[in-house]
Amino acid sequence: MSRKRVKQYLMLLMALGVVAVAMTGGGTFASFDAQVTNPGNTFVAGTLFLHDTNGTTTCTSESAQSATFNYNPGDGSNGDNCAVLFNGADLSSGPVTADLELSNAGTIDASQLKFSVDGCTVGDNSANTGTTTTFGAAPTCGDLYMTVQETQSDYSTKVWCAYGPGAGTANCGAPDNTATLADPTSLTSLDVDSSPALAAGAARYYVITIDPAGVSSGNQLQNRSVSFGLTWNIAQ
């Protein structure tokens, strides 16, 4: 074989070797890389607990244990008992009042503070008097006027009218038919003088007034009984 032919043969073998290396992935190629990690990520949520105090009795939303956790009906069926604000109060002599403290025992400010009147009914008072005798047409829940006046903790110094005539000013006006026990049957906002509606760790104090001024005849109240619930709600 001539020298020229040998040289061509060797060059061919070298070319085949390079192709074989490329096809089999042989050889070393540069590869760049960089990396950082954000460690320890977690999610947390605070608490929104509503406490309801009348006199020495306090009930709490968080005492409830059910599918609707943190909703306490107040009658002991799902959480601790709340006080009865009007326990057989006598409307025949005019307006009656009850004091109530609402406090946010959680860690989250509440941006909304609401209330509702639940299941207001008027019937006879035979359970206490032993007779069903009544006079005239039965009053309605709409005949019983209502105001919710915010005060300082002494329940005397007025701060803000939260519901009723004069709402949004310092003092509630005389109760009238613009706000009655028939009206707030779904959750209704209480007016507040500052934000948040109920700050974490804070309390608001209220005097609730029920006035029978809408009953046209005093005798219509004889042997009558009015029953209703009051629900209070805060939301983030």
C-alpha positions in Angstrom: 0.0 0.0 0.0 1.4 3.4 -1.0 2.2 6.0 1.7 -0.6 8.2 0.3 -3.1 5.5 0.6 -2.0 4.8 4.2 -2.4 8.4 5.1 -5.9 8.6 3.7 -6.8 5.4 5.6 -5.6 6.8 8.9 -7.5 10.1 8.4 -10.6 8.1 7.7 -10.2 6.1 10.9 -9.8 9.3 12.9 -13.0 10.8 11.5 -14.9 7.6 12.3 -13.6 7.8 15.9 -14.8 11.3 16.4 -18.3 10.4 15.1 -18.4 7.4 17.3 -17.4 9.4 20.4 -20.2 12.0 19.6 -22.8 9.3 19.1 -22.0 7.4 22.3 -22.0 10.6 24.4 -18.3 10.3 25.2 -16.2 13.4 26.0 -16.5 16.2 28.5 -18.8 19.3 28.0 -19.2 22.4 30.3 -22.5 22.6 32.3 -23.5 25.7 34.4 -25.9 25.6 37.4 -27.1 27.8 40.2 -29.6 27.3 43.1 -31.1 29.0 46.2 -33.8 27.8 48.7 -36.4 29.6 50.8 -36.7 27.4 53.8 -39.3 27.1 56.6 -42.4 28.4 54.9 -45.6 28.2 57.0 -49.2 29.5 57.1 -50.9 30.7 60.2 -54.3 32.2 61.2 -55.3 34.2 64.2 -58.5 34.0 66.2 -61.8 35.9 66.2 -63.6 35.2 69.5 -66.7 37.1 70.7 -67.6 37.3 74.4 -71.0 38.4 75.6 -71.3 39.7 79.2 -74.3 40.8 81.2 -73.7 41.3 84.9 -71.5 38.3 86.1 -72.5 36.0 83.2 -70.2 35.7 80.2 -70.7 33.4 77.3 -68.2 32.9 74.5 -68.3 32.0 70.8 -65.4 29.6 71.1 -67.1 27.4 73.7 -69.2 26.0 70.8 -68.1 22.6 69.5 -69.9 21.5 66.3 -69.9 21.8 62.5 -70.6 25.5 63.0 -67.7 26.0 65.4 -67.4 29.4 67.0 -71.2 29.9 66.7 -72.7 29.7 70.2 -76.6 29.7 70.3 -76.2 30.6 74.0 -78.8 28.2 75.4 -76.3 25.5 76.5 -77.1 23.2 73.6 -73.7 23.9 71.8 -71.5 26.0 74.1 -72.0 27.9 77.4 -75.2 29.7 78.4 -75.6 33.4 77.7 -77.5 35.7 80.1 -81.2 36.4 79.5 -81.1 40.2 79.0 -84.8 40.8 79.6 -86.0 38.2 82.1 -89.7 38.8 82.5 -89.3 42.6 82.3 -92.6 44.5 82.7 -93.4 46.7 79.7 -96.6 48.0 81.3 -94.7 50.9 82.9 -92.9 52.0 79.8 -89.4 51.4 78.3 -87.1 48.7 79.8 -83.4 48.5 79.4 -80.6 45.9 79.5 -76.8 46.4 79.7 -74.4 44.3 77.5 -70.7 44.2 77.0 -69.3 42.7 73.7 -65.6 42.0 73.6 -63.2 40.6 71.0 -61.1 38.1 72.9 -59.3 37.0 69.7 -56.1 38.3 68.0 -57.8 39.6 64.8 -59.6 43.0 64.5 -63.3 42.7 63.6 -64.2 45.0 60.7 -67.9 44.3 61.1 -70.2 44.2 64.2 -73.8 43.1 63.6 -76.9 41.9 65.4 -80.3 40.4 64.7 -83.6 39.9 66.5 -84.6 36.2 66.3 -88.0 34.7 66.4 -90.0 37.6 67.9 -93.5 36.4 68.9 -96.4 37.8 71.0 -98.6 35.5 73.0 -100.6 35.4 76.2 -99.0 35.3 79.7 -101.1 32.4 80.9 -98.0 30.5 82.1 -97.6 33.1 84.8 -101.1 34.4 85.4 -103.2 31.2 84.9 -105.6 32.8 82.5 -105.7 33.4 78.8 -107.9 36.5 79.1 -106.6 39.4 77.0 -108.0 42.8 75.8 -108.1 44.1 72.3 -105.9 43.0 69.4 -102.5 41.6 70.3 -99.6 44.0 69.9 -97.1 43.1 67.2 -93.3 43.0 67.4 -93.4 46.1 65.2 -95.2 48.0 68.0 -92.2 47.5 70.3 -89.6 50.2 69.5 -85.8 49.5 70.0 -82.6 51.5 70.4 -79.0 50.3 70.9 -76.9 53.0 72.6 -73.2 52.6 73.0 -71.8 53.9 76.3 -68.7 53.9 78.3 -68.1 51.0 80.7 -70.4 52.7 83.3 -73.4 52.2 81.0 -74.3 55.8 81.7 -72.0 58.0 79.7 -73.2 58.0 76.1 -70.7 57.4 73.3 -72.6 56.6 70.0 -76.0 55.5 68.8 -75.5 52.1 67.2 -79.1 51.4 66.2 -82.3 53.3 66.2 -83.3 56.9 65.7 -80.1 59.0 65.8 -77.9 56.2 64.6 -74.5 57.6 63.6 -74.6 60.4 66.2 -73.6 60.5 69.8 -77.1 60.0 71.3 -80.0 57.9 70.2 -83.2 59.8 69.9 -86.5 58.7 71.4 -87.5 55.2 70.2 -89.9 55.2 67.3 -91.3 53.0 64.6 -88.1 53.3 62.4 -86.4 50.6 64.5 -88.5 47.9 66.1 -88.3 44.3 67.2 -89.7 43.3 63.9 -87.0 44.9 61.8 -83.5 43.3 62.1 -84.5 39.7 61.5 -81.2 39.1 59.6 -77.8 40.3 60.7 -77.8 44.1 60.6 -74.7 46.3 61.1 -74.4 48.3 64.3 -73.0 51.8 63.7 -69.7 52.5 65.3 -67.8 55.7 66.0 -64.4 54.5 64.9 -62.6 51.6 63.1 -62.2 48.8 63.5 -65.7 47.8 64.6 -64.2 45.7 67.5 -60.5 45.6 67.9 -58.7 42.5 69.2 -58.7 42.7 73.0 -61.2 45.6 73.0 -64.8 45.9 74.2 -67.9 48.0 73.5 -70.7 48.6 76.0 -74.3 48.9 75.1 -77.7 49.8 76.7 -80.5 48.2 74.8 -83.9 49.8 75.2 -87.3 48.3 74.3 -90.2 50.7 74.3 -93.9 49.8 74.0 -94.8 53.2 72.7 -96.2 51.8 69.5 -99.0 49.9 71.3 -102.1 52.1 70.9 -103.9 51.0 74.1 -102.3 50.1 77.4 -104.9 47.4 78.0 -103.6 45.6 74.9 -100.5 44.7 77.0 -102.4 43.1 79.8 -101.6 39.4 80.1 -99.3 39.5 77.1 -95.9 37.9 76.7 -93.2 38.9 74.2 -90.4 36.4 73.4 -87.3 37.0 71.2 -83.6 36.2 70.9 -80.7 38.6 70.2 -77.7 37.4 68.2 -74.4 39.3 68.0 -71.8 38.7 65.3 -68.3 40.0 64.5 -66.5 39.3 61.2 -63.0 40.0 60.0 
